[in-house]
Amino acid sequence: MARTFEQFVRFTTDASGLERTFRLLQSIAQILSSYDLPFNILLILLSYLIPFLPSTSSSSSHTSKSPTPLGPNAATTQTALLALKTRLALARRYFRLFRFLESFQAAQGIYASLNPTTSPSSKNKVSTRENLALNLDLLSKTFNGMYLLLETSTIVDVQGIPSLTLLGPQLERVVAVEGQRFWLFSLVCAVLAGLVRIVDLSFSLMEQTEMMKEVGNEKKEEGEKEGEKEGEKEGEKKKKKGRRGLAQNQEAREKTARIARLARRVVADALDTTLPGSVVGWIPASSGTVGLAMFATTVLTSVDIWERCGREVAGG
């Protein structure tokens, strides 16, 4: 329990973990403000938490100082949720202020690995499917860098200070929409790259499984032929084959775990396309649908950060 709490503290104080926490709260606020059922449940909960509110009528304010039993105002609560969603979205943008540099650096690194000037021996080791995935990664990182760069260029205008503007309301809106378009392209490329890698790993895992079966059959045949004649050398060979089999099993487990991580990321990126897609008008999604997608993807993408924080806590 103490270790879990320490992991939670590490997660909420980590920059990426804190950004995911804000995103989760933003998605909850958006869901509550979009659907009647969760909104009404919130009003009921608030009525229990705040059973008495001061009377707002002018006639009663002068005649009585006792509070009047009232439920929470629906319009005020709706306005508060929308304002909270906007403030959380703005707070998250500060975490992404210079992330476009990271995306462009990653794109440059991928491009360097695909550069023909590299040695032929290293190029031959990359499969065709992995090469395709790397090219899709290059596009994804480049598009993501453009999205983050355009988003950063509007940071002054979104502060809401009347005397402090850089682009103006109309141009800021155009730049914001174009940034969302680049984000959508980035997510689509990321989904395709993830699917290519899943296919590649699945084929590799199937080949490895078949090879392990063949090795097992060979062992049985050798055992039947040799019988009791095997000596110390044969025993040593068996040990080596056993160790090789354990290594192959470990490799298969690692590939399975990697496929699971890739599948989780692909699902998250696919669901995330509803966010920019609804802004540019290419995906007909309501505000509530976007909130639900944001909630799901926040949970999915937070798993890797949570596990990393757990490893950091375990490692001291």
Secondary structure as the mmCIF struct_conf table of DSSP 4:
data_model
#
loop_
_struct_conf.conf_type_id
_struct_conf.id
_struct_conf.beg_label_comp_id
_struct_conf.beg_label_asym_id
_struct_conf.beg_label_seq_id
_struct_conf.end_label_comp_id
_struct_conf.end_label_asym_id
_struct_conf.end_label_seq_id
HELX_RH_AL_P HELX_RH_AL_P1 ALA A 2 THR A 13
BEND BEND1 ASP A 14 ASP A 14
HELX_RH_AL_P HELX_RH_AL_P2 ALA A 15 SER A 34
HELX_RH_AL_P HELX_RH_AL_P3 ASP A 36 LEU A 49
BEND BEND2 ILE A 50 ILE A 50
STRN STRN1 LEU A 53 LEU A 53
HELX_RH_AL_P HELX_RH_AL_P4 SER A 58 THR A 63
BEND BEND3 SER A 66 SER A 66
HELX_LH_PP_P HELX_LH_PP_P1 PRO A 67 PRO A 67
STRN STRN2 THR A 68 THR A 68
HELX_LH_PP_P HELX_LH_PP_P2 GLY A 71 ASN A 73
HELX_RH_AL_P HELX_RH_AL_P5 ALA A 74 PHE A 95
TURN_TY1_P TURN_TY1_P1 ARG A 96 PHE A 98
HELX_RH_AL_P HELX_RH_AL_P6 ARG A 99 SER A 113
TURN_TY1_P TURN_TY1_P2 LEU A 114 LEU A 114
TURN_TY1_P TURN_TY1_P3 PRO A 116 THR A 117
BEND BEND4 THR A 118 THR A 118
HELX_RH_AL_P HELX_RH_AL_P7 PRO A 120 ASN A 124
TURN_TY1_P TURN_TY1_P4 LYS A 125 LYS A 125
BEND BEND5 VAL A 126 VAL A 126
HELX_RH_AL_P HELX_RH_AL_P8 THR A 128 SER A 153
TURN_TY1_P TURN_TY1_P5 THR A 154 VAL A 156
HELX_RH_3T_P HELX_RH_3T_P1 ASP A 157 GLN A 159
TURN_TY1_P TURN_TY1_P6 PRO A 162 SER A 163
BEND BEND6 LEU A 166 LEU A 167
HELX_RH_AL_P HELX_RH_AL_P9 PRO A 169 GLU A 226
HELX_RH_3T_P HELX_RH_3T_P2 GLY A 227 LYS A 229
HELX_RH_AL_P HELX_RH_AL_P10 GLU A 232 ASP A 272
TURN_TY1_P TURN_TY1_P7 THR A 273 THR A 273
HELX_RH_AL_P HELX_RH_AL_P11 THR A 274 VAL A 280
TURN_TY1_P TURN_TY1_P8 GLY A 281 GLY A 281
BEND BEND7 TRP A 282 ILE A 283
HELX_RH_AL_P HELX_RH_AL_P12 SER A 287 GLY A 315
#
